[in-house]
Amino acid sequence: MRLRRKPHTDEKLKQFEDLVTVGNVQPITKDSTRELYVELGTGKGDFITQIAERNPQINFIGLEVEATCVLAAARKVREHNLSNVRLIVFDVANIAELFAEHEVDRLYINFCDPWPKKRHAKRRLTHERFLELYKKILKRGGEFFFKTDNRGLFDYSLEQFALAGLEVRDVTNDLHANEPPDNIRTEYENKFSTAGVPINFCIARVANE
């Protein structure tokens, strides 16, 4: 569901010009000595803030189409004084315009909109048309981490990964049954887990050749 844009959001975002960019200009200095991880649909920034704080040696970019969410995320990034995070108000459908070929080391997709109606399948971030875009920007052997509470979306995504020629590992339909110590729970993840909804997870990998 699209959030209602709050008044003066754009004006408030100007206070975070060192952290936030609107549109297809990559706001982080390229540094070949650092890996680049990108979150697709960063929401209010819980996940990217936590993972960036744990990994100060890695550059993180969060993409989010909703400016209101980006504003909330920017506040968290600044509160934690993180210098390795940048946020972009951006539509993931245009991601190939933002990054060079094989520039990104890792992608994260956390609890994206499942678009449950069959006629909306092409809007799912794990549809094959999106996966082909990810393959262009990910380095050879690059990975993306996928989490969802929606079992239907998860099963569909596994089929799409196979069609796209991606290698899949660490597949589970109940991530918290044997939760990895480095797992970072998002706001939605905690909400669903508390309600007894199991979390589906896997890692998809681009082939080295």
C-alpha positions as CSV (number, residue, x, y, z in Angstrom):
1,M,0.0,0.0,0.0
2,R,1.3,3.4,-1.0
3,L,1.9,5.7,1.9
4,R,0.2,9.1,1.9
5,R,2.9,11.7,1.3
6,K,3.0,14.0,4.3
7,P,3.1,17.8,3.8
8,H,6.5,19.4,3.5
9,T,8.3,16.0,3.1
10,D,10.4,17.3,0.3
11,E,11.4,20.4,2.3
12,K,12.3,18.3,5.3
13,L,14.4,16.0,3.1
14,K,16.6,19.0,2.2
15,Q,17.9,18.8,5.8
16,F,19.5,15.5,4.8
17,E,21.1,16.4,1.5
18,D,24.3,14.7,2.7
19,L,22.4,11.4,3.1
20,V,19.6,11.5,0.6
21,T,19.3,11.9,-3.2
22,V,16.1,12.1,-5.2
23,G,16.4,10.5,-8.7
24,N,19.0,8.6,-10.6
25,V,22.2,10.1,-9.2
26,Q,24.2,7.8,-7.1
27,P,25.1,9.7,-3.9
28,I,27.9,7.7,-2.6
29,T,31.6,8.0,-3.6
30,K,32.8,5.0,-5.5
31,D,35.6,3.2,-3.6
32,S,36.9,0.1,-5.2
33,T,38.3,-1.0,-1.8
34,R,34.8,-1.2,-0.3
35,E,32.0,-3.6,-1.1
36,L,28.7,-2.1,-2.1
37,Y,25.4,-3.6,-0.7
38,V,22.0,-2.3,-1.8
39,E,18.6,-2.7,-0.1
40,L,15.6,-2.6,-2.4
41,G,12.7,-1.0,-0.6
42,T,14.4,0.2,2.5
43,G,11.2,1.4,4.1
44,K,11.8,3.4,7.3
45,G,15.4,2.2,7.6
46,D,15.5,-0.3,10.4
47,F,17.4,-2.9,8.5
48,I,19.9,-0.8,6.7
49,T,20.7,1.2,9.8
50,Q,21.4,-2.0,11.8
51,I,23.5,-3.7,9.2
52,A,25.5,-0.6,8.3
53,E,26.3,-0.1,12.0
54,R,27.6,-3.7,12.2
55,N,29.6,-3.4,9.0
56,P,31.3,0.0,8.9
57,Q,33.8,-1.2,6.2
58,I,31.0,-1.7,3.7
59,N,29.0,1.0,1.7
60,F,25.2,0.7,1.8
61,I,22.6,2.3,-0.4
62,G,18.9,2.1,0.3
63,L,16.4,2.5,-2.5
64,E,12.8,3.5,-1.6
65,V,10.1,5.0,-3.8
66,E,8.2,6.6,-0.9
67,A,9.8,9.9,0.2
68,T,8.0,9.8,3.5
69,C,9.8,6.5,4.4
70,V,13.1,7.8,3.2
71,L,12.7,10.8,5.6
72,A,12.2,8.4,8.5
73,A,15.2,6.3,7.4
74,A,17.4,9.4,7.1
75,R,16.6,10.4,10.6
76,K,17.7,7.0,11.9
77,V,20.9,7.1,9.8
78,R,21.8,10.5,11.2
79,E,20.9,9.5,14.8
80,H,23.4,6.6,14.5
81,N,26.0,8.9,12.9
82,L,26.6,6.4,10.0
83,S,28.9,7.6,7.3
84,N,28.5,4.5,5.1
85,V,24.8,4.8,4.2
86,R,23.2,6.8,1.5
87,L,19.4,6.8,0.6
88,I,17.8,7.4,-2.7
89,V,14.1,8.2,-3.5
90,F,14.0,5.9,-6.4
91,D,11.8,3.3,-8.3
92,V,13.6,-0.1,-8.4
93,A,12.2,-0.6,-11.9
94,N,14.9,1.8,-13.2
95,I,17.8,0.3,-11.2
96,A,19.9,-0.4,-14.3
97,E,20.1,3.4,-14.8
98,L,21.6,3.9,-11.4
99,F,24.4,1.3,-11.2
100,A,27.1,0.3,-13.7
101,E,27.2,-3.3,-14.9
102,H,28.6,-5.7,-12.2
103,E,29.0,-2.8,-9.7
104,V,27.0,-4.1,-6.8
105,D,28.2,-6.9,-4.5
106,R,25.0,-7.8,-2.8
107,L,21.2,-7.0,-2.8
108,Y,18.7,-7.3,-0.1
109,I,14.9,-7.7,-0.6
110,N,13.0,-7.7,2.7
111,F,9.3,-8.2,2.9
112,C,8.4,-6.6,-0.5
113,D,4.8,-6.1,-1.6
114,P,3.6,-9.6,-2.7
115,W,1.2,-8.3,-5.4
116,P,-1.0,-11.4,-4.9
117,K,-3.2,-10.9,-8.0
118,K,-1.9,-12.9,-10.9
119,R,-2.3,-9.9,-13.3
120,H,0.1,-7.9,-11.1
121,A,2.9,-10.6,-11.2
122,K,5.2,-8.4,-13.2
123,R,5.3,-5.9,-10.4
124,R,6.8,-8.4,-7.9
125,L,10.4,-7.6,-7.2
126,T,11.3,-11.2,-7.8
127,H,9.7,-11.4,-11.2
128,E,12.1,-12.6,-13.9
129,R,12.1,-9.1,-15.5
130,F,13.5,-7.6,-12.3
131,L,15.9,-10.5,-11.8
132,E,17.5,-9.8,-15.2
133,L,18.1,-6.2,-14.1
134,Y,19.7,-7.5,-10.9
135,K,22.0,-9.8,-12.8
136,K,23.3,-6.9,-14.8
137,I,24.3,-4.8,-11.8
138,L,25.5,-7.6,-9.6
139,K,29.1,-8.7,-9.8
140,R,29.8,-12.2,-11.0
141,G,29.1,-14.4,-8.0
142,G,27.1,-11.6,-6.4
143,E,24.2,-12.5,-4.2
144,F,20.8,-11.2,-3.0
145,F,19.2,-12.1,0.2
146,F,15.4,-12.5,0.1
147,K,12.9,-12.6,3.1
148,T,9.2,-12.7,3.1
149,D,6.3,-13.8,5.3
150,N,4.3,-14.7,2.2
151,R,4.7,-18.3,1.3
152,G,2.9,-17.9,-2.0
153,L,5.4,-15.2,-3.0
154,F,8.3,-17.2,-1.8
155,D,7.4,-20.3,-3.8
156,Y,6.7,-18.2,-6.9
157,S,10.1,-16.5,-6.4
158,L,12.0,-19.8,-6.2
159,E,10.5,-20.7,-9.6
160,Q,11.5,-17.3,-11.0
161,F,15.1,-17.7,-9.7
162,A,15.3,-21.0,-11.5
163,L,14.0,-19.4,-14.7
164,A,16.7,-16.7,-14.4
165,G,19.4,-19.2,-14.0
166,L,20.3,-18.2,-10.4
167,E,21.8,-20.6,-7.9
168,V,19.8,-20.8,-4.7
169,R,21.0,-21.8,-1.2
170,D,20.0,-21.7,2.4
171,V,16.3,-22.1,1.6
172,T,14.0,-22.2,4.6
173,N,10.3,-21.7,5.3
174,D,10.9,-21.0,9.0
175,L,14.0,-18.8,9.4
176,H,13.5,-18.3,13.2
177,A,13.3,-22.0,13.9
178,N,17.0,-22.1,13.7
179,E,17.8,-18.4,13.5
180,P,21.4,-17.5,12.4
181,P,23.2,-15.3,14.9
182,D,23.8,-12.6,12.3
183,N,20.2,-12.3,11.2
184,I,18.8,-8.8,11.4
185,R,15.1,-8.6,12.1
186,T,13.2,-5.9,10.3
187,E,10.1,-4.1,11.7
188,Y,7.9,-6.3,9.6
189,E,9.8,-9.4,10.6
190,N,9.2,-8.8,14.3
191,K,5.6,-8.1,13.6
192,F,4.9,-11.3,11.7
193,S,7.0,-13.4,14.0
194,T,5.2,-12.2,17.0
195,A,1.9,-13.1,15.3
196,G,3.2,-16.6,14.7
197,V,3.8,-16.2,11.0
198,P,6.9,-18.1,9.8
199,I,9.6,-16.2,7.8
200,N,10.7,-17.6,4.5
201,F,14.4,-16.9,3.5
202,C,16.9,-17.8,0.8
203,I,20.0,-16.5,-0.9
204,A,20.2,-16.3,-4.7
205,R,23.5,-16.1,-6.5
206,V,24.6,-15.0,-9.9
207,A,26.9,-17.5,-11.6
208,N,30.6,-16.7,-11.9
209,E,30.5,-17.1,-15.6
